[in-house]
Structures are given as structure tokens and as C-alpha cells.
Amino acid sequence: MANIKSAKKRIVQTLKRTEINKFRKSKIRSVIKSINNSLSKKKKDDLKKKFLDLEINLARAASKGVFKKKTASRIISRLSQKIKVLKT
């Protein structure tokens, strides 16, 4: 365990940041699953809203360092391709 005050503070900050990052990752994963379920059932009704929500959350997570920017871009790209195929 840390003895120095600044080290104790860093431990607390790290725990808080870890919880926030877990929440962000979990939210993004659940939205991705929701989009994939809509795609498999060919439901077009809420797809646009869900995809926009995912795009916003992924951009925010990438800017905060939860995901790498290229990872976020790849996820968005692959899902948008699937959505375009469904619309045709």
C-alpha cells in the first residue's frame, strides 16, 4: 500500500477512472449488440438512432483514451457497411 499522500490520491483517481472506462466500454458493447440484433432481425426502425448514438459514444471514448481512434473508426466502418447492405 502507498505511504505517500500523492500516491494514495493517484490510487483513488485510478479506481474512479477505471470505473468510468468500464461503464463506457459496457455501454458501447451493448449498443453494438443491439445494432447487430436489429440487423439480424432486419428491423430498420431504430437502426439510424442507435447507430448515431454509437458513433457519438465511440468518438467520445476514443477521445478519452478508452478505445484507440482507429479501433473506433473500424467499428463504425464495419457496422455502417452492414447497415448499407440491409438498406439495399
C-alpha positions as a Markdown table, in Angstrom:
| # | Residue | x | y | z |
|---|---|---|---|---|
| 1 | Met | 0.0 | 0.0 | 0.0 |
| 2 | Ala | 1.1 | 3.5 | -0.7 |
| 3 | Asn | 2.5 | 5.6 | 2.1 |
| 4 | Ile | 2.9 | 8.9 | 0.3 |
| 5 | Lys | -0.1 | 11.2 | 0.0 |
| 6 | Ser | 0.2 | 11.8 | -3.7 |
| 7 | Ala | 0.4 | 8.0 | -4.3 |
| 8 | Lys | -2.7 | 7.4 | -2.3 |
| 9 | Lys | -4.5 | 10.1 | -4.3 |
| 10 | Arg | -3.4 | 8.5 | -7.6 |
| 11 | Ile | -4.8 | 5.2 | -6.5 |
| 12 | Val | -8.2 | 6.8 | -5.8 |
| 13 | Gln | -8.1 | 8.6 | -9.2 |
| 14 | Thr | -7.2 | 5.4 | -11.0 |
| 15 | Leu | -10.1 | 3.5 | -9.4 |
| 16 | Lys | -12.5 | 6.2 | -10.4 |
| 17 | Arg | -11.2 | 6.4 | -13.9 |
| 18 | Thr | -11.3 | 2.6 | -14.2 |
| 19 | Glu | -15.0 | 2.5 | -13.3 |
| 20 | Ile | -15.8 | 5.3 | -15.8 |
| 21 | Asn | -14.0 | 3.4 | -18.5 |
| 22 | Lys | -15.7 | 0.2 | -17.7 |
| 23 | Phe | -19.1 | 1.9 | -17.9 |
| 24 | Arg | -18.2 | 3.5 | -21.3 |
| 25 | Lys | -17.0 | 0.2 | -22.8 |
| 26 | Ser | -20.0 | -1.7 | -21.5 |
| 27 | Lys | -22.4 | 0.9 | -23.0 |
| 28 | Ile | -20.7 | 0.7 | -26.3 |
| 29 | Arg | -20.7 | -3.1 | -26.4 |
| 30 | Ser | -24.4 | -3.2 | -25.5 |
| 31 | Val | -25.3 | -0.7 | -28.3 |
| 32 | Ile | -23.2 | -2.8 | -30.8 |
| 33 | Lys | -25.1 | -5.9 | -29.7 |
| 34 | Ser | -28.4 | -4.1 | -30.1 |
| 35 | Ile | -27.5 | -2.9 | -33.6 |
| 36 | Asn | -26.4 | -6.4 | -34.6 |
| 37 | Asn | -29.7 | -7.9 | -33.3 |
| 38 | Ser | -31.6 | -5.3 | -35.3 |
| 39 | Leu | -29.6 | -6.2 | -38.4 |
| 40 | Ser | -30.1 | -9.9 | -38.0 |
| 41 | Lys | -33.9 | -9.4 | -37.5 |
| 42 | Lys | -33.8 | -6.8 | -40.3 |
| 43 | Lys | -35.5 | -4.1 | -38.2 |
| 44 | Lys | -34.8 | -0.7 | -39.8 |
| 45 | Asp | -36.9 | 1.4 | -37.5 |
| 46 | Asp | -34.5 | 2.3 | -34.7 |
| 47 | Leu | -31.3 | 1.5 | -36.5 |
| 48 | Lys | -30.4 | 5.0 | -37.5 |
| 49 | Lys | -30.9 | 6.4 | -34.0 |
| 50 | Lys | -28.8 | 3.5 | -32.5 |
| 51 | Phe | -26.0 | 4.0 | -35.0 |
| 52 | Leu | -25.8 | 7.7 | -34.3 |
| 53 | Asp | -25.7 | 7.1 | -30.6 |
| 54 | Leu | -23.0 | 4.5 | -31.1 |
| 55 | Glu | -21.0 | 6.9 | -33.3 |
| 56 | Ile | -21.2 | 9.7 | -30.6 |
| 57 | Asn | -20.2 | 7.3 | -27.8 |
| 58 | Leu | -17.3 | 5.8 | -29.7 |
| 59 | Ala | -15.9 | 9.2 | -30.7 |
| 60 | Arg | -16.1 | 10.3 | -27.0 |
| 61 | Ala | -14.5 | 7.1 | -25.8 |
| 62 | Ala | -11.7 | 7.4 | -28.4 |
| 63 | Ser | -11.0 | 11.0 | -27.4 |
| 64 | Lys | -10.8 | 9.9 | -23.7 |
| 65 | Gly | -8.5 | 7.0 | -24.5 |
| 66 | Val | -10.9 | 4.2 | -23.7 |
| 67 | Phe | -10.5 | 2.9 | -27.3 |
| 68 | Lys | -7.9 | 3.7 | -29.9 |
| 69 | Lys | -9.1 | 6.1 | -32.6 |
| 70 | Lys | -8.5 | 3.5 | -35.3 |
| 71 | Thr | -10.4 | 0.9 | -33.4 |
| 72 | Ala | -13.4 | 3.2 | -33.0 |
| 73 | Ser | -13.2 | 4.1 | -36.7 |
| 74 | Arg | -13.1 | 0.4 | -37.7 |
| 75 | Ile | -16.1 | -0.5 | -35.6 |
| 76 | Ile | -18.1 | 2.4 | -37.1 |
| 77 | Ser | -17.0 | 1.5 | -40.7 |
| 78 | Arg | -17.9 | -2.2 | -40.4 |
| 79 | Leu | -21.3 | -1.5 | -38.9 |
| 80 | Ser | -22.1 | 1.2 | -41.5 |
| 81 | Gln | -21.3 | -1.3 | -44.2 |
| 82 | Lys | -23.7 | -3.8 | -42.7 |
| 83 | Ile | -26.4 | -1.2 | -42.5 |
| 84 | Lys | -25.9 | -0.1 | -46.1 |
| 85 | Val | -26.3 | -3.8 | -47.2 |
| 86 | Leu | -29.5 | -4.0 | -45.3 |
| 87 | Lys | -31.0 | -0.9 | -46.9 |
| 88 | Thr | -30.4 | -2.1 | -50.4 |
